Amino acid sequence: MKEWIEKIESADSIEALENLRIEILGKKGFLTKEFARLKDIPNEEKKAFAQDLNTKKIEITNALESKKEILEKIELNKKLEAERIDVSRFNNKLTCGAVHPVVDTMDKIISYFQNLNFAVEEGPLVEDDFHNFEALNLPKYHPARDMQDTFYNKDYSLLRTHTSPVQIRTMLAQKPPIRMIAPGTVFRRDYDITHTPMFHQIEGLVVDDSDKISFSNLKHVMEEFLKHMFGNVEVRFRPSFFPFTEPSAEVDISCVFCKGDGCRVCSHTGWIEILGCGIVDQNVFKAVGYEDMSGYAFGMGIERVAMLIHNIGDLRSLFESDLRLLGQFK
């Protein structure tokens, strides 16, 4: 018996210990054979013989369990040591993150207009029909509503299609003069290489007495802003239509890729559309209770500006989290 205990205590692995258990307690093990001898032992000796075997079995089982616990701890410590990470070691592969190009572009635009004393205003993403459409001279059944491709909710609320509702909320809450921009997320049911269902806009609004605002003011601000963002580009204004401004204009810049010579990006015209603007329609002022006021407004998509600055061909790639693309903007 002492010999088996010594073998158990000297086992150096879980596998060696399991082999000993089988050798002692298995179907053909030492103690199993001893228990099989009970049938040949005289009746008067069976009780003492069986008690002795049970005592040995308990001692062997306890010794096996104690040794197994010790060996398992040793195995665990070896595994932990092998997998240990030295957090103090310098790793040349560590890289720093970067600001997303859309966020970076938005920050640059906000910073520019803040330096011109524009306030930054915010509003809810879920809007009502009045703030998103009617107050902006888009009454029910107005054909221009089809241009918005709106996400409607069952309670007749909607996901805002532009940040213009922030202008309405600001005018309802404040008195002129107003000088503000409204950056934020907007939603439309559209998806292709130049459109996504969710994107970002910055819209601006200036309101003051009717003798202090003119289209010339708007034109000057837009030209200086676009040259700040894109460098030495030409800027042109084309007559256009927006329900909330009159007169309205689309603003183009000379193509930043071909410098106006014509390429695939600008459809060989030499010009790229960049934003819309105009003088605020008087019906908008009536909706918010303003009288004898004038103002101008402008708006642009942040992703479009980011695509032009960083030469990105597909707008959707800005939202696909491809590190091969995003890693270029460190």
C-alpha positions as CSV (number, residue, x, y, z in Angstrom):
1,M,0.0,0.0,0.0
2,K,2.8,2.4,0.9
3,E,4.4,1.7,-2.5
4,W,1.2,2.9,-4.4
5,I,1.0,6.0,-2.3
6,E,4.6,6.9,-3.1
7,K,4.0,6.3,-6.8
8,I,1.0,8.6,-6.7
9,E,2.9,11.4,-4.9
10,S,5.8,11.1,-7.4
11,A,3.5,11.4,-10.5
12,D,4.7,14.3,-12.6
13,S,1.7,14.8,-14.9
14,I,-2.1,14.4,-15.1
15,E,-1.6,11.7,-17.7
16,A,0.8,9.7,-15.4
17,L,-1.7,10.1,-12.5
18,E,-4.6,8.8,-14.6
19,N,-2.5,5.7,-15.6
20,L,-1.9,5.0,-11.9
21,R,-5.6,5.4,-11.2
22,I,-6.4,2.8,-13.8
23,E,-3.6,0.5,-12.6
24,I,-5.1,0.6,-9.1
25,L,-8.8,1.1,-9.4
26,G,-9.5,0.1,-13.0
27,K,-11.4,-3.0,-14.1
28,K,-8.2,-5.0,-14.0
29,G,-6.6,-2.9,-11.3
30,F,-4.8,-4.0,-8.1
31,L,-7.7,-3.2,-5.7
32,T,-10.3,-4.5,-8.1
33,K,-8.6,-7.9,-8.0
34,E,-8.4,-7.8,-4.3
35,F,-12.1,-7.2,-4.0
36,A,-12.7,-10.1,-6.3
37,R,-11.0,-12.4,-3.8
38,L,-13.7,-11.8,-1.3
39,K,-15.7,-14.8,-2.6
40,D,-12.8,-17.1,-1.7
41,I,-12.2,-15.7,1.8
42,P,-13.7,-17.7,4.7
43,N,-16.9,-16.1,6.1
44,E,-15.3,-15.3,9.5
45,E,-12.5,-13.3,7.8
46,K,-14.6,-11.5,5.1
47,K,-15.6,-8.6,7.3
48,A,-12.1,-7.7,8.4
49,F,-10.8,-8.2,4.8
50,A,-13.4,-6.0,3.3
51,Q,-12.9,-3.2,5.9
52,D,-9.2,-3.3,5.2
53,L,-9.8,-3.0,1.4
54,N,-12.3,-0.1,1.8
55,T,-9.8,1.7,4.0
56,K,-7.1,1.3,1.4
57,K,-9.5,2.4,-1.4
58,I,-10.3,5.6,0.6
59,E,-6.6,6.3,1.2
60,I,-5.8,5.7,-2.5
61,T,-8.8,7.9,-3.7
62,N,-7.8,10.8,-1.4
63,A,-4.2,10.6,-2.5
64,L,-5.3,10.6,-6.2
65,E,-7.6,13.6,-5.7
66,S,-5.0,15.6,-3.7
67,K,-2.3,14.9,-6.3
68,K,-4.6,15.8,-9.2
69,E,-5.4,19.2,-7.6
70,I,-1.7,19.9,-7.3
71,L,-0.9,18.9,-10.9
72,E,-3.9,20.9,-12.3
73,K,-2.6,24.0,-10.5
74,I,0.9,23.4,-12.0
75,E,-0.6,22.9,-15.5
76,L,-2.6,26.1,-15.1
77,N,0.4,28.1,-14.0
78,K,2.4,26.9,-16.9
79,K,-0.4,27.9,-19.3
80,L,-0.7,31.3,-17.8
81,E,3.0,31.9,-17.9
82,A,3.1,30.8,-21.6
83,E,0.3,33.2,-22.4
84,R,1.5,36.1,-20.3
85,I,1.7,39.5,-22.0
86,D,4.3,42.0,-21.0
87,V,2.3,45.2,-21.2
88,S,5.4,47.2,-20.6
89,R,7.0,46.1,-23.9
90,F,7.1,48.6,-26.7
91,N,5.1,47.6,-29.7
92,N,6.2,49.1,-33.0
93,K,2.9,48.0,-34.6
94,L,0.8,50.3,-32.4
95,T,-1.0,53.0,-34.4
96,C,-3.0,56.0,-33.4
97,G,-6.5,56.7,-34.5
98,A,-7.8,59.5,-36.7
99,V,-10.8,61.8,-37.0
100,H,-13.2,60.5,-39.6
101,P,-13.1,62.5,-42.8
102,V,-16.8,63.5,-42.5
103,V,-16.3,64.7,-38.9
104,D,-13.1,66.5,-39.9
105,T,-14.8,68.3,-42.8
106,M,-17.8,69.3,-40.6
107,D,-15.4,70.6,-37.9
108,K,-13.6,72.7,-40.5
109,I,-16.8,74.2,-41.8
110,I,-18.2,74.9,-38.3
111,S,-14.9,76.6,-37.3
112,Y,-14.9,78.8,-40.4
113,F,-18.4,80.1,-39.7
114,Q,-17.9,80.5,-36.0
115,N,-15.0,82.8,-36.8
116,L,-17.6,84.9,-38.7
117,N,-19.7,85.1,-35.5
118,F,-22.3,82.5,-36.6
119,A,-24.0,80.6,-33.7
120,V,-24.2,76.8,-33.9
121,E,-27.8,75.6,-33.4
122,E,-29.2,72.1,-33.0
123,G,-32.6,70.5,-33.3
124,P,-34.3,67.0,-33.0
125,L,-33.8,64.3,-35.6
126,V,-37.5,63.3,-35.5
127,E,-39.5,66.3,-36.8
128,D,-43.1,67.2,-37.4
129,D,-44.6,68.3,-40.8
130,F,-44.8,72.0,-39.8
131,H,-41.1,72.5,-39.0
132,N,-39.8,70.2,-41.8
133,F,-42.2,71.3,-44.6
134,E,-45.0,73.8,-44.1
135,A,-43.1,76.6,-42.4
136,L,-40.5,76.3,-45.1
137,N,-43.1,77.2,-47.8
138,L,-43.8,73.5,-48.6
139,P,-47.5,73.1,-48.0
140,K,-49.2,69.7,-48.3
141,Y,-49.2,68.3,-51.8
142,H,-46.5,70.7,-52.9
143,P,-44.6,68.9,-55.7
144,A,-41.2,69.7,-54.2
145,R,-42.0,67.4,-51.3
146,D,-41.3,64.5,-53.7
147,M,-37.7,65.6,-53.9
148,Q,-37.2,64.9,-50.2
149,D,-38.0,61.1,-50.3
150,T,-39.1,61.2,-46.7
151,F,-39.1,58.5,-44.0
152,Y,-42.5,58.8,-42.3
153,N,-43.5,57.3,-39.0
154,K,-46.9,55.8,-38.2
155,D,-47.8,58.8,-35.9
156,Y,-47.2,61.2,-38.9
157,S,-43.9,62.3,-37.5
158,L,-40.9,62.0,-39.8
159,L,-37.1,61.8,-39.9
160,R,-35.9,65.3,-40.8
161,T,-34.9,65.5,-44.5
162,H,-32.7,68.6,-44.0
163,T,-31.5,70.7,-41.1
164,S,-33.7,73.6,-42.2
165,P,-36.2,72.9,-39.4
166,V,-33.5,74.1,-37.0
167,Q,-33.7,77.5,-38.7
168,I,-37.5,77.6,-38.1
169,R,-37.1,76.6,-34.5
170,T,-34.4,79.3,-34.0
171,M,-36.5,82.0,-35.6
172,L,-39.5,81.0,-33.4
173,A,-37.4,81.2,-30.3
174,Q,-35.3,84.3,-31.0
175,K,-35.7,87.7,-32.4
176,P,-33.5,89.2,-35.2
177,P,-30.8,89.7,-35.9
178,I,-29.9,86.0,-36.4
179,R,-26.7,84.6,-37.6
180,M,-26.6,80.8,-37.3
181,I,-25.5,77.5,-38.8
182,A,-27.2,74.2,-38.2
183,P,-25.0,71.1,-38.6
184,G,-26.4,67.6,-38.2
185,T,-27.6,64.3,-39.5
186,V,-30.5,64.1,-42.0
187,F,-32.4,61.2,-43.7
188,R,-33.7,60.5,-47.1
189,R,-34.8,57.4,-49.0
190,D,-32.0,57.3,-51.5
191,Y,-28.9,55.1,-52.0
192,D,-26.3,55.1,-54.7
193,I,-22.7,56.2,-55.3
194,T,-23.5,59.8,-54.4
195,H,-26.4,59.3,-51.9
196,T,-27.0,57.4,-48.7
197,P,-30.2,57.1,-46.6
198,M,-28.4,59.0,-43.7
199,F,-26.0,61.8,-44.4
200,H,-24.9,65.2,-42.9
201,Q,-25.7,68.7,-43.8
202,I,-24.8,72.2,-42.6
203,E,-27.3,74.9,-43.3
204,G,-26.8,78.6,-42.6
205,L,-29.2,81.5,-42.0
206,V,-28.7,85.2,-41.6
207,V,-31.7,87.5,-40.8
208,D,-31.7,91.2,-40.2
209,D,-33.6,94.4,-41.2
210,S,-34.6,94.4,-44.8
211,D,-32.1,97.2,-45.7
212,K,-29.1,95.3,-44.3
213,I,-29.3,92.0,-46.3
214,S,-28.7,91.5,-50.0
215,F,-27.8,88.8,-52.5
216,S,-24.4,90.5,-52.7
217,N,-23.8,89.8,-49.0
218,L,-24.6,86.1,-49.6
219,K,-22.5,85.9,-52.8
220,H,-19.4,87.3,-51.0
221,V,-19.7,84.9,-48.0
222,M,-20.1,81.9,-50.2
223,E,-17.2,82.8,-52.5
224,E,-14.8,83.4,-49.5
225,F,-16.0,80.2,-47.8
226,L,-15.5,78.0,-50.9
227,K,-12.0,79.4,-51.5
228,H,-11.2,78.7,-47.9
229,M,-12.2,75.0,-48.3
230,F,-10.9,74.3,-51.8
231,G,-8.2,76.8,-52.5
232,N,-8.0,79.0,-55.6
233,V,-11.1,77.8,-57.4
234,E,-13.6,79.7,-59.6
235,V,-17.1,80.1,-58.2
236,R,-20.3,80.5,-60.3
237,F,-23.9,81.0,-59.3
238,R,-26.7,79.5,-61.5
239,P,-30.4,80.4,-61.1
240,S,-32.3,77.6,-59.5
241,F,-35.5,76.9,-57.4
242,F,-35.9,76.2,-53.7
243,P,-39.4,76.6,-52.1
244,F,-37.9,78.4,-49.1
245,T,-35.7,81.0,-51.0
246,E,-36.4,83.5,-53.8
247,P,-34.3,84.2,-55.7
248,S,-32.4,80.9,-55.4
249,A,-29.1,79.8,-56.8
250,E,-27.0,76.6,-57.2
251,V,-23.3,77.3,-56.6
252,D,-20.6,75.5,-58.5
253,I,-16.8,75.5,-58.2
254,S,-14.3,74.7,-60.9
255,C,-13.4,71.0,-60.8
256,V,-10.7,70.5,-58.2
257,F,-9.4,67.4,-60.1
258,C,-9.1,68.7,-63.7
259,K,-8.9,72.4,-62.8
260,G,-11.7,73.1,-65.2
261,D,-10.4,71.2,-68.2
262,G,-13.1,68.5,-68.0
263,C,-12.9,65.0,-66.5
264,R,-15.2,62.1,-65.5
265,V,-15.8,63.6,-62.0
266,C,-17.3,66.8,-63.4
267,S,-18.9,65.0,-66.4
268,H,-16.4,66.9,-68.6
269,T,-18.1,70.3,-67.8
270,G,-15.3,71.7,-65.7
271,W,-17.7,72.5,-62.9
272,I,-18.9,70.7,-59.8
273,E,-22.1,71.6,-58.0
274,I,-21.4,72.2,-54.3
275,L,-24.3,73.9,-52.5
276,G,-27.6,75.7,-52.8
277,C,-28.5,79.2,-51.5
278,G,-30.8,82.1,-51.8
279,I,-32.7,85.0,-50.3
280,V,-35.3,83.7,-47.7
281,D,-38.8,83.6,-49.1
282,Q,-41.2,86.0,-47.3
283,N,-43.7,83.1,-46.8
284,V,-41.1,81.6,-44.4
285,F,-41.0,84.8,-42.4
286,K,-44.8,84.9,-42.2
287,A,-44.8,81.3,-40.8
288,V,-42.6,82.4,-37.9
289,G,-44.2,85.8,-37.4
290,Y,-41.4,88.1,-38.7
291,E,-42.3,91.4,-40.4
292,D,-40.1,93.7,-42.5
293,M,-37.1,91.3,-42.3
294,S,-34.8,90.0,-44.9
295,G,-32.3,87.2,-44.9
296,Y,-30.3,84.7,-46.8
297,A,-29.8,80.9,-46.4
298,F,-27.5,78.3,-47.7
299,G,-26.9,74.6,-47.3
300,M,-24.5,71.8,-48.3
301,G,-23.9,68.1,-47.9
302,I,-20.8,67.4,-45.7
303,E,-20.1,64.1,-47.4
304,R,-19.9,65.8,-50.9
305,V,-17.4,68.3,-49.6
306,A,-15.4,65.5,-47.9
307,M,-15.4,63.5,-51.1
308,L,-14.0,66.4,-53.1
309,I,-11.4,67.3,-50.6
310,H,-10.1,63.8,-50.2
311,N,-10.8,62.5,-53.7
312,I,-13.2,59.7,-52.7
313,G,-15.1,58.2,-55.6
314,D,-18.0,56.5,-53.8
315,L,-19.9,58.2,-51.0
316,R,-21.0,54.9,-49.5
317,S,-17.4,54.0,-48.7
318,L,-17.4,56.7,-46.0
319,F,-19.8,54.6,-44.0
320,E,-18.5,51.1,-44.7
321,S,-15.8,51.2,-42.0
322,D,-13.1,49.9,-44.4
323,L,-9.8,50.5,-42.5
324,R,-7.9,50.5,-45.8
325,L,-9.8,53.7,-46.7
326,L,-10.0,55.3,-43.2
327,G,-6.4,54.6,-42.5
328,Q,-5.4,57.1,-45.1
329,F,-6.7,60.0,-43.1
330,K,-4.3,59.9,-40.1
